Amino acid sequence: DVVVVGEENFTTPCYVQVEEESCHVLTETLGTFSLVGQPLSASTTKRLLLAIFGPVTCSVMEYHVRVYCLDDTQDALK
């Protein structure tokens, strides 16, 4: 586990805020993250892809990235 929602502190690498219809992950570094949880009902499922785009190299310590949340289908990223 990287972090458990509600148990974040100043030593955890990210902060997670879960709302009724969305989830926000705040981090100081780029990385690979997986959101794991349990649905409120048996019929609730949703798979998403995060597509993150940015420069391969950067001459300064400030990066600008674009993050897209897509449905997890074969055609979503085309």
All heavy atoms as a GROMACS GRO file, in nm:
protein
  600
    1ASP      N    1   0.084  -0.119   0.000
    1ASP     CA    2   0.000   0.000   0.000
    1ASP      C    3   0.088   0.124   0.000
    1ASP      O    4   0.182   0.134   0.078
    1ASP     CB    5  -0.088   0.004   0.124
    1ASP     CG    6  -0.193  -0.108   0.125
    1ASP    OD1    7  -0.210  -0.172   0.020
    1ASP    OD2    8  -0.254  -0.130   0.229
    2VAL      N    9   0.054   0.218  -0.085
    2VAL     CA   10   0.122   0.347  -0.086
    2VAL      C   11   0.055   0.438   0.016
    2VAL      O   12   0.119   0.500   0.098
    2VAL     CB   13   0.118   0.410  -0.227
    2VAL    CG1   14   0.170   0.551  -0.223
    2VAL    CG2   15   0.198   0.325  -0.323
    3VAL      N   16  -0.077   0.442   0.011
    3VAL     CA   17  -0.152   0.526   0.104
    3VAL      C   18  -0.294   0.469   0.117
    3VAL      O   19  -0.348   0.414   0.024
    3VAL     CB   20  -0.155   0.674   0.056
    3VAL    CG1   21  -0.231   0.688  -0.073
    3VAL    CG2   22  -0.213   0.765   0.162
    4VAL      N   23  -0.348   0.479   0.234
    4VAL     CA   24  -0.487   0.440   0.259
    4VAL      C   25  -0.565   0.569   0.276
    4VAL      O   26  -0.523   0.660   0.350
    4VAL     CB   27  -0.497   0.353   0.387
    4VAL    CG1   28  -0.643   0.322   0.417
    4VAL    CG2   29  -0.418   0.224   0.368
    5VAL      N   30  -0.678   0.580   0.206
    5VAL     CA   31  -0.760   0.702   0.212
    5VAL      C   32  -0.797   0.732   0.356
    5VAL      O   33  -0.843   0.646   0.429
    5VAL     CB   34  -0.886   0.686   0.124
    5VAL    CG1   35  -0.976   0.808   0.136
    5VAL    CG2   36  -0.847   0.664  -0.021
    6GLY      N   37  -0.773   0.855   0.396
    6GLY     CA   38  -0.803   0.898   0.532
    6GLY      C   39  -0.688   0.880   0.628
    6GLY      O   40  -0.692   0.930   0.740
    7GLU      N   41  -0.583   0.810   0.585
    7GLU     CA   42  -0.467   0.788   0.671
    7GLU      C   43  -0.343   0.858   0.618
    7GLU      O   44  -0.231   0.827   0.657
    7GLU     CB   45  -0.440   0.638   0.686
    7GLU     CG   46  -0.552   0.564   0.756
    7GLU     CD   47  -0.524   0.416   0.773
    7GLU    OE1   48  -0.411   0.372   0.745
    7GLU    OE2   49  -0.616   0.344   0.814
    8GLU      N   50  -0.360   0.955   0.526
    8GLU     CA   51  -0.247   1.028   0.471
    8GLU      C   52  -0.185   1.117   0.580
    8GLU      O   53  -0.253   1.164   0.669
    8GLU     CB   54  -0.290   1.118   0.354
    8GLU     CG   55  -0.359   1.046   0.242
    8GLU     CD   56  -0.510   1.050   0.254
    8GLU    OE1   57  -0.561   1.067   0.365
    8GLU    OE2   58  -0.576   1.036   0.152
    9ASN      N   59  -0.054   1.138   0.568
    9ASN     CA   60   0.015   1.233   0.654
    9ASN      C   61   0.130   1.294   0.576
    9ASN      O   62   0.142   1.271   0.456
    9ASN     CB   63   0.062   1.168   0.786
    9ASN     CG   64   0.156   1.053   0.762
    9ASN    OD1   65   0.245   1.061   0.677
    9ASN    ND2   66   0.139   0.945   0.836
   10PHE      N   67   0.217   1.368   0.640
   10PHE     CA   68   0.322   1.438   0.567
   10PHE      C   69   0.429   1.346   0.511
   10PHE      O   70   0.511   1.387   0.428
   10PHE     CB   71   0.387   1.546   0.655
   10PHE     CG   72   0.461   1.491   0.774
   10PHE    CD1   73   0.596   1.464   0.765
   10PHE    CD2   74   0.396   1.467   0.894
   10PHE    CE1   75   0.665   1.412   0.873
   10PHE    CE2   76   0.464   1.416   1.003
   10PHE     CZ   77   0.600   1.388   0.992
   11THR      N   78   0.430   1.218   0.550
   11THR     CA   79   0.531   1.125   0.496
   11THR      C   80   0.478   1.040   0.381
   11THR      O   81   0.555   0.974   0.314
   11THR     CB   82   0.582   1.031   0.606
   11THR    OG1   83   0.474   0.951   0.654
   11THR    CG2   84   0.644   1.109   0.722
   12THR      N   85   0.348   1.040   0.356
   12THR     CA   86   0.293   0.960   0.246
   12THR      C   87   0.321   1.032   0.113
   12THR      O   88   0.320   1.154   0.107
   12THR     CB   89   0.142   0.937   0.262
   12THR    OG1   90   0.076   1.062   0.282
   12THR    CG2   91   0.113   0.846   0.379
   13PRO      N   92   0.347   0.956   0.006
   13PRO     CA   93   0.386   1.017  -0.122
   13PRO      C   94   0.271   1.083  -0.199
   13PRO      O   95   0.295   1.150  -0.298
   13PRO     CB   96   0.441   0.899  -0.202
   13PRO     CG   97   0.374   0.780  -0.145
   13PRO     CD   98   0.352   0.810   0.001
   14CYS      N   99   0.148   1.065  -0.155
   14CYS     CA  100   0.037   1.130  -0.223
   14CYS      C  101  -0.080   1.150  -0.127
   14CYS      O  102  -0.083   1.095  -0.018
   14CYS     CB  103  -0.007   1.050  -0.346
   14CYS     SG  104  -0.072   0.886  -0.309
   15TYR      N  105  -0.174   1.232  -0.170
   15TYR     CA  106  -0.296   1.258  -0.094
   15TYR      C  107  -0.413   1.221  -0.185
   15TYR      O  108  -0.413   1.255  -0.303
   15TYR     CB  109  -0.305   1.405  -0.054
   15TYR     CG  110  -0.436   1.442   0.009
   15TYR    CD1  111  -0.465   1.407   0.140
   15TYR    CD2  112  -0.534   1.508  -0.064
   15TYR    CE1  113  -0.586   1.438   0.198
   15TYR    CE2  114  -0.657   1.540  -0.007
   15TYR     CZ  115  -0.681   1.504   0.124
   15TYR     OH  116  -0.802   1.534   0.181
   16VAL      N  117  -0.512   1.152  -0.131
   16VAL     CA  118  -0.628   1.108  -0.209
   16VAL      C  119  -0.754   1.170  -0.149
   16VAL      O  120  -0.776   1.164  -0.029
   16VAL     CB  121  -0.640   0.954  -0.208
   16VAL    CG1  122  -0.760   0.910  -0.290
   16VAL    CG2  123  -0.513   0.891  -0.260
   17GLN      N  124  -0.835   1.228  -0.236
   17GLN     CA  125  -0.964   1.282  -0.194
   17GLN      C  126  -1.072   1.212  -0.274
   17GLN      O  127  -1.074   1.219  -0.397
   17GLN     CB  128  -0.971   1.433  -0.219
   17GLN     CG  129  -1.105   1.492  -0.180
   17GLN     CD  130  -1.110   1.642  -0.204
   17GLN    OE1  131  -1.007   1.706  -0.224
   17GLN    NE2  132  -1.228   1.697  -0.205
   18VAL      N  133  -1.160   1.141  -0.207
   18VAL     CA  134  -1.267   1.066  -0.273
   18VAL      C  135  -1.398   1.140  -0.250
   18VAL      O  136  -1.434   1.173  -0.137
   18VAL     CB  137  -1.277   0.922  -0.217
   18VAL    CG1  138  -1.391   0.847  -0.285
   18VAL    CG2  139  -1.146   0.850  -0.235
   19GLU      N  140  -1.467   1.166  -0.361
   19GLU     CA  141  -1.598   1.230  -0.356
   19GLU      C  142  -1.701   1.132  -0.414
   19GLU      O  143  -1.664   1.024  -0.461
   19GLU     CB  144  -1.596   1.360  -0.435
   19GLU     CG  145  -1.498   1.461  -0.376
   19GLU     CD  146  -1.484   1.585  -0.462
   19GLU    OE1  147  -1.542   1.590  -0.573
   19GLU    OE2  148  -1.414   1.677  -0.418
   20GLU      N  149  -1.826   1.168  -0.412
   20GLU     CA  150  -1.931   1.077  -0.456
   20GLU      C  151  -1.913   1.034  -0.602
   20GLU      O  152  -1.935   0.918  -0.637
   20GLU     CB  153  -2.068   1.142  -0.439
   20GLU     CG  154  -2.183   1.047  -0.467
   20GLU     CD  155  -2.318   1.107  -0.431
   20GLU    OE1  156  -2.326   1.181  -0.332
   20GLU    OE2  157  -2.414   1.078  -0.504
   21GLU      N  158  -1.873   1.126  -0.689
   21GLU     CA  159  -1.861   1.093  -0.831
   21GLU      C  160  -1.720   1.109  -0.886
   21GLU      O  161  -1.700   1.102  -1.006
   21GLU     CB  162  -1.958   1.178  -0.911
   21GLU     CG  163  -2.104   1.147  -0.880
   21GLU     CD  164  -2.199   1.224  -0.968
   21GLU    OE1  165  -2.155   1.284  -1.067
   21GLU    OE2  166  -2.319   1.224  -0.939
   22SER      N  167  -1.621   1.131  -0.801
   22SER     CA  168  -1.486   1.148  -0.851
   22SER      C  169  -1.384   1.114  -0.744
   22SER      O  170  -1.416   1.104  -0.627
   22SER     CB  171  -1.464   1.292  -0.900
   22SER     OG  172  -1.478   1.382  -0.791
   23CYS      N  173  -1.260   1.100  -0.790
   23CYS     CA  174  -1.149   1.072  -0.700
   23CYS      C  175  -1.031   1.156  -0.746
   23CYS      O  176  -0.999   1.158  -0.865
   23CYS     CB  177  -1.114   0.923  -0.703
   23CYS     SG  178  -0.974   0.882  -0.599
   24HIS      N  179  -0.965   1.225  -0.654
   24HIS     CA  180  -0.852   1.310  -0.687
   24HIS      C  181  -0.727   1.254  -0.620
   24HIS      O  182  -0.729   1.223  -0.501
   24HIS     CB  183  -0.875   1.453  -0.638
   24HIS     CG  184  -1.002   1.513  -0.690
   24HIS    ND1  185  -1.009   1.576  -0.811
   24HIS    CD2  186  -1.126   1.517  -0.638
   24HIS    CE1  187  -1.132   1.618  -0.831
   24HIS    NE2  188  -1.206   1.583  -0.728
   25VAL      N  189  -0.620   1.241  -0.696
   25VAL     CA  190  -0.492   1.195  -0.643
   25VAL      C  191  -0.393   1.309  -0.662
   25VAL      O  192  -0.366   1.351  -0.774
   25VAL     CB  193  -0.442   1.069  -0.716
   25VAL    CG1  194  -0.307   1.025  -0.660
   25VAL    CG2  195  -0.544   0.956  -0.704
   26LEU      N  196  -0.338   1.359  -0.553
   26LEU     CA  197  -0.241   1.468  -0.557
   26LEU      C  198  -0.105   1.412  -0.519
   26LEU      O  199  -0.091   1.344  -0.416
   26LEU     CB  200  -0.282   1.579  -0.460
   26LEU     CG  201  -0.424   1.632  -0.478
   26LEU    CD1  202  -0.462   1.722  -0.362
   26LEU    CD2  203  -0.436   1.705  -0.608
   27THR      N  204  -0.005   1.440  -0.600
   27THR     CA  205   0.129   1.388  -0.574
   27THR      C  206   0.232   1.491  -0.615
   27THR      O  207   0.206   1.575  -0.702
   27THR     CB  208   0.152   1.255  -0.648
   27THR    OG1  209   0.283   1.208  -0.619
   27THR    CG2  210   0.135   1.270  -0.796
   28GLU      N  211   0.349   1.487  -0.552
   28GLU     CA  212   0.456   1.580  -0.587
   28GLU      C  213   0.545   1.526  -0.698
   28GLU      O  214   0.624   1.600  -0.756
   28GLU     CB  215   0.541   1.610  -0.464
   28GLU     CG  216   0.467   1.689  -0.358
   28GLU     CD  217   0.555   1.725  -0.240
   28GLU    OE1  218   0.674   1.689  -0.240
   28GLU    OE2  219   0.504   1.791  -0.149
   29THR      N  220   0.534   1.398  -0.731
   29THR     CA  221   0.618   1.338  -0.834
   29THR      C  222   0.532   1.260  -0.931
   29THR      O  223   0.423   1.213  -0.897
   29THR     CB  224   0.722   1.243  -0.772
   29THR    OG1  225   0.652   1.140  -0.700
   29THR    CG2  226   0.815   1.315  -0.678
   30LEU      N  227   0.583   1.243  -1.052
   30LEU     CA  228   0.514   1.159  -1.150
   30LEU      C  229   0.537   1.013  -1.114
   30LEU      O  230   0.640   0.977  -1.058
   30LEU     CB  231   0.568   1.187  -1.290
   30LEU     CG  232   0.548   1.329  -1.342
   30LEU    CD1  233   0.614   1.343  -1.478
   30LEU    CD2  234   0.401   1.362  -1.350
   31GLY      N  235   0.441   0.929  -1.141
   31GLY     CA  236   0.456   0.788  -1.109
   31GLY      C  237   0.338   0.707  -1.159
   31GLY      O  238   0.250   0.759  -1.226
   32THR      N  239   0.337   0.580  -1.126
   32THR     CA  240   0.229   0.490  -1.162
   32THR      C  241   0.146   0.463  -1.038
   32THR      O  242   0.202   0.426  -0.934
   32THR     CB  243   0.287   0.357  -1.216
   32THR    OG1  244   0.371   0.386  -1.327
   32THR    CG2  245   0.175   0.264  -1.259
   33PHE      N  246   0.017   0.482  -1.047
   33PHE     CA  247  -0.071   0.464  -0.933
   33PHE      C  248  -0.188   0.375  -0.971
   33PHE      O  249  -0.231   0.375  -1.086
   33PHE     CB  250  -0.125   0.599  -0.882
   33PHE     CG  251  -0.017   0.691  -0.834
   33PHE    CD1  252   0.040   0.783  -0.917
   33PHE    CD2  253   0.027   0.682  -0.703
   33PHE    CE1  254   0.140   0.867  -0.873
   33PHE    CE2  255   0.127   0.766  -0.658
   33PHE     CZ  256   0.184   0.858  -0.743
   34SER      N  257  -0.240   0.302  -0.877
   34SER     CA  258  -0.356   0.218  -0.897
   34SER      C  259  -0.456   0.249  -0.787
   34SER      O  260  -0.421   0.248  -0.669
   34SER     CB  261  -0.316   0.071  -0.892
   34SER     OG  262  -0.430  -0.010  -0.899
   35LEU      N  263  -0.578   0.279  -0.825
   35LEU     CA  264  -0.684   0.301  -0.727
   35LEU      C  265  -0.756   0.170  -0.705
   35LEU      O  266  -0.808   0.110  -0.798
   35LEU     CB  267  -0.782   0.407  -0.777
   35LEU     CG  268  -0.724   0.545  -0.803
   35LEU    CD1  269  -0.830   0.636  -0.864
   35LEU    CD2  270  -0.668   0.605  -0.677
   36VAL      N  271  -0.758   0.123  -0.582
   36VAL     CA  272  -0.819  -0.005  -0.549
   36VAL      C  273  -0.925   0.019  -0.443
   36VAL      O  274  -0.901   0.090  -0.346
   36VAL     CB  275  -0.713  -0.104  -0.497
   36VAL    CG1  276  -0.776  -0.236  -0.462
   36VAL    CG2  277  -0.602  -0.122  -0.599
   37GLY      N  278  -1.041  -0.039  -0.461
   37GLY     CA  279  -1.147  -0.022  -0.363
   37GLY      C  280  -1.258  -0.122  -0.386
   37GLY      O  281  -1.245  -0.214  -0.468
   38GLN      N  282  -1.365  -0.105  -0.315
   38GLN     CA  283  -1.481  -0.193  -0.327
   38GLN      C  284  -1.602  -0.109  -0.364
   38GLN      O  285  -1.622  -0.001  -0.312
   38GLN     CB  286  -1.507  -0.265  -0.196
   38GLN     CG  287  -1.396  -0.358  -0.155
   38GLN     CD  288  -1.425  -0.425  -0.022
   38GLN    OE1  289  -1.497  -0.372   0.062
   38GLN    NE2  290  -1.366  -0.542  -0.002
   39PRO      N  291  -1.686  -0.161  -0.457
   39PRO     CA  292  -1.807  -0.088  -0.496
   39PRO      C  293  -1.910  -0.089  -0.383
   39PRO      O  294  -1.908  -0.176  -0.296
   39PRO     CB  295  -1.857  -0.164  -0.617
   39PRO     CG  296  -1.803  -0.302  -0.600
   39PRO     CD  297  -1.671  -0.286  -0.530
   40LEU      N  298  -1.999   0.009  -0.388
   40LEU     CA  299  -2.105   0.016  -0.288
   40LEU      C  300  -2.212  -0.090  -0.311
   40LEU      O  301  -2.278  -0.132  -0.218
   40LEU     CB  302  -2.169   0.155  -0.289
   40LEU     CG  303  -2.075   0.269  -0.248
   40LEU    CD1  304  -2.146   0.403  -0.262
   40LEU    CD2  305  -2.025   0.249  -0.107
   41SER      N  306  -2.228  -0.134  -0.436
   41SER     CA  307  -2.323  -0.242  -0.465
   41SER      C  308  -2.258  -0.339  -0.563
   41SER      O  309  -2.159  -0.307  -0.629
   41SER     CB  310  -2.452  -0.185  -0.524
   41SER     OG  311  -2.429  -0.134  -0.653
   42ALA      N  312  -2.316  -0.457  -0.577
   42ALA     CA  313  -2.258  -0.561  -0.663
   42ALA      C  314  -2.261  -0.522  -0.811
   42ALA      O  315  -2.180  -0.570  -0.889
   42ALA     CB  316  -2.333  -0.692  -0.642
   43SER      N  317  -2.352  -0.435  -0.851
   43SER     CA  318  -2.364  -0.398  -0.992
   43SER      C  319  -2.277  -0.277  -1.029
   43SER      O  320  -2.279  -0.234  -1.143
   43SER     CB  321  -2.510  -0.369  -1.025
   43SER     OG  322  -2.554  -0.258  -0.951
   44THR      N  323  -2.202  -0.224  -0.937
   44THR     CA  324  -2.122  -0.105  -0.961
   44THR      C  325  -1.980  -0.143  -1.004
   44THR      O  326  -1.906  -0.202  -0.928
   44THR     CB  327  -2.114  -0.017  -0.835
   44THR    OG1  328  -2.245   0.014  -0.791
   44THR    CG2  329  -2.037   0.109  -0.861
   45THR      N  330  -1.945  -0.111  -1.128
   45THR     CA  331  -1.808  -0.128  -1.175
   45THR      C  332  -1.776  -0.020  -1.276
   45THR      O  333  -1.864   0.026  -1.350
   45THR     CB  334  -1.784  -0.265  -1.243
   45THR    OG1  335  -1.870  -0.274  -1.355
   45THR    CG2  336  -1.810  -0.380  -1.148
   46LYS      N  337  -1.653   0.021  -1.278
   46LYS     CA  338  -1.608   0.119  -1.377
   46LYS      C  339  -1.457   0.106  -1.389
   46LYS      O  340  -1.386   0.116  -1.291
   46LYS     CB  341  -1.646   0.261  -1.335
   46LYS     CG  342  -1.606   0.368  -1.431
   46LYS     CD  343  -1.689   0.365  -1.556
   46LYS     CE  344  -1.660   0.484  -1.645
   46LYS     NZ  345  -1.738   0.484  -1.765
   47ARG      N  346  -1.412   0.080  -1.510
   47ARG     CA  347  -1.267   0.074  -1.535
   47ARG      C  348  -1.229   0.196  -1.617
   47ARG      O  349  -1.295   0.227  -1.716
   47ARG     CB  350  -1.231  -0.054  -1.610
   47ARG     CG  351  -1.247  -0.178  -1.524
   47ARG     CD  352  -1.207  -0.300  -1.602
   47ARG     NE  353  -1.075  -0.287  -1.662
   47ARG     CZ  354  -0.964  -0.342  -1.609
   47ARG    NH1  355  -0.971  -0.412  -1.500
   47ARG    NH2  356  -0.848  -0.324  -1.668
   48LEU      N  357  -1.123   0.263  -1.575
   48LEU     CA  358  -1.077   0.383  -1.643
   48LEU      C  359  -0.929   0.372  -1.676
   48LEU      O  360  -0.855   0.301  -1.609
   48LEU     CB  361  -1.100   0.506  -1.556
   48LEU     CG  362  -1.244   0.535  -1.517
   48LEU    CD1  363  -1.248   0.650  -1.418
   48LEU    CD2  364  -1.326   0.570  -1.640
   49LEU      N  365  -0.887   0.444  -1.777
   49LEU     CA  366  -0.746   0.458  -1.811
   49LEU      C  367  -0.705   0.602  -1.788
   49LEU      O  368  -0.782   0.694  -1.815
   49LEU     CB  369  -0.722   0.425  -1.959
   49LEU     CG  370  -0.748   0.284  -2.006
   49LEU    CD1  371  -0.731   0.278  -2.157
   49LEU    CD2  372  -0.650   0.189  -1.940
   50LEU      N  373  -0.584   0.623  -1.738
   50LEU     CA  374  -0.529   0.757  -1.729
   50LEU      C  375  -0.423   0.769  -1.837
   50LEU      O  376  -0.329   0.691  -1.843
   50LEU     CB  377  -0.465   0.782  -1.593
   50LEU     CG  378  -0.559   0.790  -1.474
   50LEU    CD1  379  -0.480   0.814  -1.346
   50LEU    CD2  380  -0.662   0.900  -1.493
   51ALA      N  381  -0.440   0.865  -1.926
   51ALA     CA  382  -0.342   0.892  -2.031
   51ALA      C  383  -0.272   1.022  -1.994
   51ALA      O  384  -0.337   1.126  -1.983
   51ALA     CB  385  -0.410   0.903  -2.166
   52ILE      N  386  -0.142   1.015  -1.971
   52ILE     CA  387  -0.066   1.131  -1.924
   52ILE      C  388   0.038   1.165  -2.030
   52ILE      O  389   0.116   1.080  -2.071
   52ILE     CB  390   0.000   1.101  -1.789
   52ILE    CG1  391  -0.108   1.062  -1.688
   52ILE    CG2  392   0.080   1.221  -1.740
   52ILE    CD1  393  -0.055   1.014  -1.556
   53PHE      N  394   0.039   1.292  -2.072
   53PHE     CA  395   0.130   1.339  -2.176
   53PHE      C  396   0.212   1.456  -2.123
   53PHE      O  397   0.161   1.543  -2.054
   53PHE     CB  398   0.052   1.383  -2.300
   53PHE     CG  399  -0.029   1.274  -2.361
   53PHE    CD1  400  -0.162   1.255  -2.324
   53PHE    CD2  401   0.027   1.189  -2.454
   53PHE    CE1  402  -0.238   1.154  -2.380
   53PHE    CE2  403  -0.049   1.087  -2.511
   53PHE     CZ  404  -0.180   1.069  -2.474
   54GLY      N  405   0.340   1.454  -2.156
   54GLY     CA  406   0.429   1.562  -2.116
   54GLY      C  407   0.561   1.547  -2.189
   54GLY      O  408   0.582   1.452  -2.265
   55PRO      N  409   0.653   1.641  -2.167
   55PRO     CA  410   0.781   1.635  -2.236
   55PRO      C  411   0.867   1.519  -2.185
   55PRO      O  412   0.860   1.482  -2.069
   55PRO     CB  413   0.846   1.769  -2.202
   55PRO     CG  414   0.782   1.810  -2.074
   55PRO     CD  415   0.642   1.757  -2.079
   56VAL      N  416   0.947   1.461  -2.275
   56VAL     CA  417   1.038   1.354  -2.236
   56VAL      C  418   1.150   1.411  -2.148
   56VAL      O  419   1.188   1.352  -2.049
   56VAL     CB  420   1.096   1.284  -2.361
   56VAL    CG1  421   1.200   1.180  -2.321
   56VAL    CG2  422   0.984   1.220  -2.440
   57THR      N  423   1.201   1.526  -2.187
   57THR     CA  424   1.303   1.595  -2.107
   57THR      C  425   1.260   1.739  -2.088
   57THR      O  426   1.182   1.793  -2.167
   57THR     CB  427   1.441   1.591  -2.175
   57THR    OG1  428   1.431   1.658  -2.300
   57THR    CG2  429   1.490   1.449  -2.194
   58CYS      N  430   1.314   1.800  -1.986
   58CYS     CA  431   1.280   1.939  -1.956
   58CYS      C  432   1.403   2.006  -1.896
   58CYS      O  433   1.472   1.947  -1.813
   58CYS     CB  434   1.162   1.943  -1.859
   58CYS     SG  435   1.094   2.108  -1.840
   59SER      N  436   1.429   2.130  -1.935
   59SER     CA  437   1.549   2.198  -1.888
   59SER      C  438   1.530   2.265  -1.752
   59SER      O  439   1.627   2.310  -1.692
   59SER     CB  440   1.593   2.303  -1.991
   59SER     OG  441   1.490   2.398  -2.008
   60VAL      N  442   1.410   2.271  -1.704
   60VAL     CA  443   1.383   2.330  -1.572
   60VAL      C  444   1.312   2.228  -1.485
   60VAL      O  445   1.267   2.125  -1.533
   60VAL     CB  446   1.297   2.458  -1.584
   60VAL    CG1  447   1.374   2.568  -1.655
   60VAL    CG2  448   1.166   2.431  -1.652
   61MET      N  449   1.301   2.253  -1.356
   61MET     CA  450   1.239   2.158  -1.263
   61MET      C  451   1.087   2.168  -1.261
   61MET      O  452   1.022   2.108  -1.179
   61MET     CB  453   1.294   2.181  -1.122
   61MET     CG  454   1.439   2.141  -1.108
   61MET     SD  455   1.469   1.968  -1.151
   61MET     CE  456   1.373   1.885  -1.028
   62GLU      N  457   1.029   2.244  -1.351
   62GLU     CA  458   0.883   2.257  -1.356
   62GLU      C  459   0.832   2.186  -1.480
   62GLU      O  460   0.872   2.216  -1.592
   62GLU     CB  461   0.844   2.405  -1.361
   62GLU     CG  462   0.695   2.426  -1.356
   62GLU     CD  463   0.661   2.574  -1.346
   62GLU    OE1  464   0.724   2.644  -1.264
   62GLU    OE2  465   0.574   2.618  -1.420
   63TYR      N  466   0.745   2.087  -1.460
   63TYR     CA  467   0.688   2.009  -1.570
   63TYR      C  468   0.542   2.047  -1.590
   63TYR      O  469   0.470   2.074  -1.494
   63TYR     CB  470   0.694   1.859  -1.539
   63TYR     CG  471   0.833   1.803  -1.538
   63TYR    CD1  472   0.904   1.793  -1.420
   63TYR    CD2  473   0.892   1.758  -1.655
   63TYR    CE1  474   1.031   1.741  -1.418
   63TYR    CE2  475   1.019   1.705  -1.654
   63TYR     CZ  476   1.088   1.697  -1.536
   63TYR     OH  477   1.214   1.645  -1.534
   64HIS      N  478   0.501   2.046  -1.713
   64HIS     CA  479   0.360   2.065  -1.745
   64HIS      C  480   0.312   1.937  -1.813
   64HIS      O  481   0.366   1.897  -1.917
   64HIS     CB  482   0.340   2.185  -1.838
   64HIS     CG  483   0.379   2.315  -1.774
   64HIS    ND1  484   0.296   2.383  -1.690
   64HIS    CD2  485   0.494   2.384  -1.778
   64HIS    CE1  486   0.357   2.492  -1.646
   64HIS    NE2  487   0.478   2.495  -1.698
   65VAL      N  488   0.215   1.872  -1.753
   65VAL     CA  489   0.163   1.747  -1.808
   65VAL      C  490   0.013   1.760  -1.828
   65VAL      O  491  -0.054   1.839  -1.763
   65VAL     CB  492   0.192   1.625  -1.718
   65VAL    CG1  493   0.342   1.602  -1.708
   65VAL    CG2  494   0.132   1.642  -1.581
   66ARG      N  495  -0.037   1.683  -1.924
   66ARG     CA  496  -0.182   1.675  -1.948
   66ARG      C  497  -0.227   1.536  -1.908
   66ARG      O  498  -0.167   1.436  -1.948
   66ARG     CB  499  -0.212   1.702  -2.095
   66ARG     CG  500  -0.177   1.843  -2.139
   66ARG     CD  501  -0.217   1.869  -2.284
   66ARG     NE  502  -0.196   1.759  -2.376
   66ARG     CZ  503  -0.090   1.744  -2.453
   66ARG    NH1  504   0.008   1.829  -2.449
   66ARG    NH2  505  -0.081   1.642  -2.536
   67VAL      N  506  -0.334   1.527  -1.830
   67VAL     CA  507  -0.386   1.398  -1.785
   67VAL      C  508  -0.529   1.385  -1.834
   67VAL      O  509  -0.612   1.473  -1.813
   67VAL     CB  510  -0.383   1.388  -1.631
   67VAL    CG1  511  -0.440   1.254  -1.586
   67VAL    CG2  512  -0.241   1.408  -1.578
   68TYR      N  513  -0.556   1.274  -1.902
   68TYR     CA  514  -0.690   1.246  -1.952
   68TYR      C  515  -0.741   1.118  -1.887
   68TYR      O  516  -0.668   1.019  -1.877
   68TYR     CB  517  -0.688   1.227  -2.104
   68TYR     CG  518  -0.643   1.350  -2.179
   68TYR    CD1  519  -0.510   1.367  -2.214
   68TYR    CD2  520  -0.733   1.450  -2.213
   68TYR    CE1  521  -0.467   1.480  -2.283
   68TYR    CE2  522  -0.692   1.563  -2.280
   68TYR     CZ  523  -0.559   1.578  -2.315
   68TYR     OH  524  -0.518   1.689  -2.382
   69CYS      N  525  -0.864   1.118  -1.846
   69CYS     CA  526  -0.928   1.001  -1.788
   69CYS      C  527  -1.022   0.944  -1.895
   69CYS      O  528  -1.115   1.012  -1.939
   69CYS     CB  529  -1.006   1.041  -1.663
   69CYS     SG  530  -1.069   0.902  -1.571
   70LEU      N  531  -0.993   0.821  -1.938
   70LEU     CA  532  -1.067   0.760  -2.049
   70LEU      C  533  -1.135   0.632  -2.005
   70LEU      O  534  -1.088   0.565  -1.913
   70LEU     CB  535  -0.969   0.727  -2.163
   70LEU     CG  536  -0.879   0.839  -2.212
   70LEU    CD1  537  -0.772   0.783  -2.304
   70LEU    CD2  538  -0.960   0.944  -2.284
   71ASP      N  539  -1.243   0.596  -2.076
   71ASP     CA  540  -1.304   0.466  -2.053
   71ASP      C  541  -1.203   0.358  -2.095
   71ASP      O  542  -1.126   0.376  -2.189
   71ASP     CB  543  -1.432   0.451  -2.134
   71ASP     CG  544  -1.545   0.532  -2.076
   71ASP    OD1  545  -1.549   0.548  -1.953
   71ASP    OD2  546  -1.629   0.580  -2.154
   72ASP      N  547  -1.202   0.247  -2.027
   72ASP     CA  548  -1.108   0.137  -2.055
   72ASP      C  549  -1.164   0.050  -2.167
   72ASP      O  550  -1.219  -0.057  -2.145
   72ASP     CB  551  -1.083   0.056  -1.930
   72ASP     CG  552  -0.972  -0.046  -1.948
   72ASP    OD1  553  -0.903  -0.041  -2.050
   72ASP    OD2  554  -0.956  -0.132  -1.860
   73THR      N  555  -1.154   0.102  -2.290
   73THR     CA  556  -1.197   0.028  -2.408
   73THR      C  557  -1.083   0.026  -2.509
   73THR      O  558  -0.989   0.106  -2.500
   73THR     CB  559  -1.321   0.092  -2.474
   73THR    OG1  560  -1.286   0.223  -2.520
   73THR    CG2  561  -1.437   0.100  -2.376
   74GLN      N  562  -1.089  -0.061  -2.609
   74GLN     CA  563  -0.983  -0.072  -2.708
   74GLN      C  564  -0.970   0.055  -2.792
   74GLN      O  565  -0.862   0.088  -2.838
   74GLN     CB  566  -1.010  -0.191  -2.800
   74GLN     CG  567  -0.996  -0.324  -2.731
   74GLN     CD  568  -1.024  -0.439  -2.826
   74GLN    OE1  569  -1.070  -0.420  -2.937
   74GLN    NE2  570  -0.999  -0.560  -2.779
   75ASP      N  571  -1.079   0.127  -2.813
   75ASP     CA  572  -1.078   0.243  -2.902
   75ASP      C  573  -1.062   0.376  -2.830
   75ASP      O  574  -1.054   0.480  -2.894
   75ASP     CB  575  -1.208   0.248  -2.982
   75ASP     CG  576  -1.223   0.126  -3.071
   75ASP    OD1  577  -1.121   0.080  -3.125
   75ASP    OD2  578  -1.336   0.076  -3.085
   76ALA      N  579  -1.054   0.378  -2.698
   76ALA     CA  580  -1.055   0.503  -2.624
   76ALA      C  581  -0.934   0.590  -2.653
   76ALA      O  582  -0.944   0.712  -2.660
   76ALA     CB  583  -1.065   0.475  -2.475
   77LEU      N  584  -0.818   0.531  -2.671
   77LEU     CA  585  -0.695   0.610  -2.688
   77LEU      C  586  -0.662   0.636  -2.834
   77LEU      O  587  -0.574   0.714  -2.864
   77LEU     CB  588  -0.578   0.538  -2.620
   77LEU     CG  589  -0.452   0.619  -2.594
   77LEU    CD1  590  -0.483   0.744  -2.514
   77LEU    CD2  591  -0.348   0.536  -2.524
   78LYS      N  592  -0.737   0.579  -2.926
   78LYS     CA  593  -0.707   0.597  -3.070
   78LYS      C  594  -0.736   0.738  -3.116
   78LYS      O  595  -0.818   0.806  -3.077
   78LYS     CB  596  -0.785   0.497  -3.154
   78LYS     CG  597  -0.732   0.358  -3.134
   78LYS     CD  598  -0.806   0.262  -3.223
   78LYS     CE  599  -0.753   0.121  -3.203
   78LYS     NZ  600  -0.819   0.025  -3.286
   0.00000   0.00000   0.00000
